[in-house]
Amino acid sequence: MVLHLSPRGADLAAWWPAVGGSVRFLVASNLAWAEVRDSAGRLRFDDVSCGIVLVNLAGSVLFAVGAIAWRVALETGELLDSQLMDTATLLAATCFLVGALLLVPEARRGLAG
C-alpha cells in the first residue's frame, strides 16, 4: 500500500478501480440475466439458475453502491460515507456467497439429470 497519498491520490488509487470493478460486475450480471431470461423463454423464479443470477445481480448493484460511497472528500481526505460503503460491500459479498452456495443444488440436479 502507498502511504501518505493526497486526497486526490487516494481518490484515484481507490475509488476509480472500485468503480471500474463494479461496472464489470454489473455487465457480467446483466449478461447472465439476459442468458437466463432468453433461455427460459420466461422467468421461472422457482428455477435455481434464475435465483443464482438474481442474487448475483443484487450483489453487483450493492457492490456499485459501495463503490460510489467510497468517495474521498478532497478537502479533508476522509471517506464521505464509510458506513454505506462498508454495509453495501458486506451485503454484496453476502449475495455472492449465497449465489455460490446455490450452485451446489444446481450441480447436484445436473448430475442426477
C-alpha positions in Angstrom: 0.0 0.0 0.0 1.1 3.5 -0.7 1.1 5.7 2.4 0.6 9.4 2.6 -1.4 9.9 -0.5 -3.1 13.2 -1.1 -6.9 13.1 -1.0 -6.9 13.3 -4.8 -4.3 10.4 -5.0 -6.4 8.3 -2.6 -9.4 9.0 -4.7 -7.7 7.9 -7.9 -6.0 4.9 -6.2 -9.1 3.5 -4.5 -12.3 4.9 -6.0 -11.7 4.6 -9.7 -10.7 0.9 -9.5 -13.7 0.2 -7.3 -16.0 1.9 -9.8 -14.3 0.0 -12.7 -14.8 -3.3 -10.9 -18.4 -2.6 -10.2 -19.1 -1.7 -13.8 -17.6 -5.1 -14.8 -19.7 -6.9 -12.2 -22.8 -5.1 -13.5 -22.1 -6.0 -17.1 -21.4 -9.7 -16.2 -24.6 -9.9 -14.1 -26.7 -8.4 -16.9 -25.2 -10.8 -19.4 -26.1 -13.7 -17.1 -29.6 -12.2 -16.6 -30.1 -12.0 -20.4 -29.0 -15.6 -20.8 -31.3 -17.0 -18.2 -34.2 -14.8 -19.4 -33.8 -15.8 -23.0 -33.1 -19.5 -22.5 -36.1 -19.9 -20.3 -38.4 -18.0 -22.6 -39.9 -16.6 -19.5 -38.7 -16.1 -16.0 -39.1 -19.1 -13.6 -38.4 -17.9 -10.1 -38.5 -21.5 -8.8 -35.5 -22.3 -11.0 -32.2 -22.4 -9.2 -30.3 -20.8 -12.1 -32.7 -17.9 -12.1 -32.2 -17.5 -8.3 -28.4 -17.5 -8.7 -28.5 -14.8 -11.4 -30.9 -12.6 -9.4 -28.8 -12.9 -6.2 -25.6 -12.1 -8.1 -27.3 -9.2 -9.9 -28.3 -7.8 -6.5 -24.8 -8.3 -5.3 -23.4 -6.4 -8.3 -25.8 -3.5 -7.6 -24.8 -3.4 -4.0 -21.1 -3.5 -4.9 -21.7 -0.5 -7.2 -23.4 1.4 -4.3 -20.5 0.6 -2.1 -18.0 1.8 -4.8 -19.9 5.0 -5.3 -19.9 5.6 -1.5 -16.1 5.1 -1.5 -15.5 8.8 -2.4 -12.9 10.7 -0.6 -13.5 14.3 0.4 -10.8 16.2 -1.4 -10.7 18.9 1.3 -10.2 16.6 4.3 -9.1 13.2 2.8 -11.9 11.5 4.7 -14.3 9.0 3.2 -17.6 10.6 2.5 -19.8 7.7 3.6 -17.8 4.9 5.1 -20.8 3.3 6.8 -22.7 3.0 3.5 -19.5 1.7 1.8 -19.0 -1.0 4.4 -22.6 -2.0 4.6 -23.2 -2.2 0.8 -19.9 -4.1 0.3 -20.8 -6.6 3.1 -24.3 -7.2 1.6 -22.8 -7.6 -1.9 -20.3 -10.2 -0.6 -23.2 -12.0 1.1 -25.2 -12.0 -2.1 -22.2 -13.5 -4.0 -21.8 -16.1 -1.2 -25.4 -17.1 -1.4 -25.1 -17.3 -5.2 -22.1 -19.6 -4.9 -23.9 -21.8 -2.3 -26.9 -22.1 -4.7 -24.5 -23.6 -7.2 -24.4 -26.8 -5.1 -28.0 -27.9 -5.6 -27.8 -26.8 -9.2 -24.8 -29.1 -9.7 -26.5 -31.9 -8.0 -29.5 -31.5 -10.2 -27.3 -31.6 -13.2 -25.6 -34.8 -12.0 -28.9 -36.5 -11.3 -30.4 -35.5 -14.6 
